[in-house]
Amino acid sequence: MSKAEMLRKLFMGKNLIRIVGAHNGLTAKLVESAGFDGIWASSLEVSASHAVPDANILTMQDYLDAAIDMNEAVSIPVVVDVDQGYGNSTNVIHMVKKFETAGIAGIIMEDKLFPKQNSLLAGGRQELATIGEFVGKIMAAKNAQESKDFMVIARIEALIAGWGQEEAMKRAKAYVNAGVDGIMIHSKKNNPDEITEFIKNFDLNVPIVVVPSTYPSFTEEKIKSFPKIRMVIYANHVIRSAVTSIKETLKEIKDAGGIDTVSRKIIPVEELFELQGTSEMKENEKKFLFKQEKITALVPAAGVIKEPSLKPLLQDTPLVMLDVNGKSILQRNVELLKSLGIKDIFVVSGPNSDKINIEGINIIQNKNFENSHILYSIMCAEEKLNGKLLLVYSDILFEKEIIEKLLKSEEDITLVIDGSFKNSKIRQSKKEEHDLVLVKAKHDPVEGERIIRPKRDNPVLKIGKKIGVEEANYEYIGLALFSEKGIEDLKKAYEEEKTTYSEGLFNEAVNFDMANLHDILMRMIQKGYKVSSMEIDKGWSEIHTFEDYKRVSRMIAD
């Protein structure tokens, strides 16, 4: 149900409608929490909150913005004090469209001339529009509205201007004939006598609205004895009480020389948080806000090119900077990682590190590149390995979806493994050259699935280049994710194995410094560490040879 429908329904009911003036979202929310039926977006309150006179100094947009703030803060109808409609009939049409579109339930428009002065201002200039001019505005407003429920109420200022009962009634009849949904009769007398006189003579079939600001003795109990009155507006008491309280608080702080005494008299900050909707915000955060962990990406790229078919292409350029259809391998991977919010990217370089000139990365040099391998390069960045780490080998390209899913892993060590290698002649030929890091995982690949497999717990049981093809069921592709704990476990294992294997063979490596990542992972598995996996089916490529380079270039071009 729209708020305009809610307001209509209130007018069709039997109970007196009580609405209270407000000037922003907070005061509107306080009115609603106090149990009133609606909000009066008072031009006096709004202008006073800007510390300017209520004299058409603020623009329509100023009042619209304030009304929107109030409307969005509450679930009850908002009725807006639109002064004279902010201009002539053309302005009124524009105004109605704007306020109705914003979800405002209704407006009350007064029959004064522009610029106005507040009706209660002592000695104020109270000039009225002609009946004909204001009737035109009413008709413009009613024709402009889209919903039949949106309400346009005419505010008669004849009694305020001292023009008497006869003029007030003449205007009421003209405005009702023009199509208004209600009449607000206004008075600045300190008693309700001229209001009650008007009501007794009022025989038109629209509801009456009263504003007892200057005649507070006209209580709801007395108002209810006049059934034609359907709405009472307590127009400006919120801002007046706010000013009163603020002045008292400031005086006490100044007189007491501090806030000790006054702090006990005002609401706790927790209540203010509730009025702001902080609890709801926190609940929404739990449901919908997924905190982005800080993730560091590490690219070990210190290897010396030994493949004869690539040497003419690279000469003194690292493999990671090999141009593939206009962009280097590293540039493509850095752009992909940054698109996923990964900004801390480190590259461990070897020879010709000055040729790695990608913006937004950090270079760490492996000065022992000639006598070391990937594991040593990883540990060259040991000081940077804090928190979650994404490890990306320097010679691979991959689809974005693989990284997106890998980043969701909650395991401590997760390797990306591909189950398609047995069906690929290219991968089989590389196996013959001992160029594949094979994996024996707990579960075999699911036949027929494509790209990224459904999530399942499939721990790695064995990993290495010397595992037989018959035993292996996956290939490790060179992508891994380590949690903060996983990185600490890797560091710990590295120090332990380094001490134990200071000389001689280490797993499949000729010595510890020449170890690959899979060498230490295999030792960790043997010691009881869990190494998890994320299964894929293709979606990546490596460049180890010139034939690889040609194939990948064709794929990217397509």
Disulfide bonds with the S-S distance in Angstrom:
none
